[in-house]
């Protein structure tokens, strides 16, 4: 293509003159197939440099004849040296190369829940295109499907539950594949919802024999429900049943009396209230305020082989997350993500979740603007807490190198750097204070934390 030709050649025209408009002349048009092999062999750096040089020469010489006369009188080498002294072509080439994604057309899978808000809204609200990407966000049936399609490279990246990249990297529930979690999608945003017939059974100590649903075995929902039950003297493995149910199927199962309740992501909880089949017993933030839930995840192979694409994708999601953090944007977001191709929910249901003004199913209107919030930073302490629960409930056997696993999967450094690039201020380095049901977690002593619990499988 003419874009990659030498603009310092006085004998070539920069105007496009073939029938298709892509080549200098019809003869070059006819030689395109032969030239393609040569062009393909050129280095990326060389092609990027030609793009910059062409842009500079077109700006300096809008009339092609003037450019050609200048080059014939000054000579190509002298002209290049003179222009390079005025414009930093080398630096511009380097910056341009760094900014160009290796792959622009991407597929990102998501589950239709409000936890995926930044990933979903980045499409209709233009955050992906802002960073030079054409992203197709694909609604997916369940977490196992998301995991398998991402591992099989049908998806370039995905909305995952925050424990999933840890489990995949460690080979828990699947073959071990190095995975990364460079951004948390949301904090809080879950709830324990019970069937309306249990309005008079609010004390969890009375829940023996209940059947609960969670979205996936490797989920914050599972770990938070187990934690809540155990703290109230209920063994989650022997006193109740906990089964995995895809979020879109939870309300139907509650209505059909297949389950007594669930700890689920929104808008599932609010939809149960909207449909009159359930009530919100407790928000997950009342168990752990500021807990992570879902995440943007990608294989380490994707991160290392397409670093520019990865950076652009992560910046788009960080941008979207920052937009979602602002309360004044929440109604606009609700309208954008409620349609059938995304959440497939009434706008009023999504608004109640995102704004935090909601009906609880018990006749009350509650207001909690932090019912769901958005903070992309993947604290390593989050990962270590998750790992303790995986071990506590027997999902992981043997010794765990907590710090190493957390550092390799939850990418604090990458996120901090890219937050700065989009004008955000990352948190200062150090540990994140984690308090779950009044108990402070020390991420430097994970084994002591596990030993402190009366109910555990290890």
PENOR-V839592 format. One record per helix or strand of 2 or more residues. SS is the DSSP state (helix for helix, strand for strand). FROM is the first residue (numbers start at 1). LEN is the number of residues. If there is no record, write none. Layout:
BEGIN
ss->SS from->FROM len->LEN
ss->SS from->FROM len->LEN
END
This chain:
BEGIN
ss->helix from->2 len->3
ss->helix from->26 len->5
ss->helix from->32 len->10
ss->helix from->44 len->17
ss->helix from->64 len->11
ss->helix from->76 len->11
ss->helix from->89 len->11
ss->strand from->105 len->6
ss->helix from->114 len->11
ss->helix from->127 len->4
ss->strand from->134 len->6
ss->helix from->143 len->9
ss->strand from->157 len->5
ss->helix from->164 len->7
ss->strand from->179 len->6
ss->strand from->187 len->2
ss->strand from->190 len->6
ss->helix from->196 len->3
ss->helix from->204 len->3
ss->strand from->211 len->4
ss->helix from->220 len->12
ss->strand from->241 len->4
ss->helix from->247 len->9
ss->strand from->261 len->5
ss->helix from->268 len->7
ss->strand from->278 len->6
ss->helix from->284 len->3
ss->strand from->294 len->6
ss->helix from->300 len->6
ss->helix from->307 len->19
ss->helix from->327 len->11
ss->helix from->347 len->9
ss->strand from->357 len->3
ss->strand from->365 len->3
ss->strand from->372 len->2
ss->helix from->380 len->13
ss->helix from->402 len->8
ss->helix from->412 len->10
ss->strand from->434 len->3
ss->strand from->439 len->3
ss->helix from->446 len->6
END
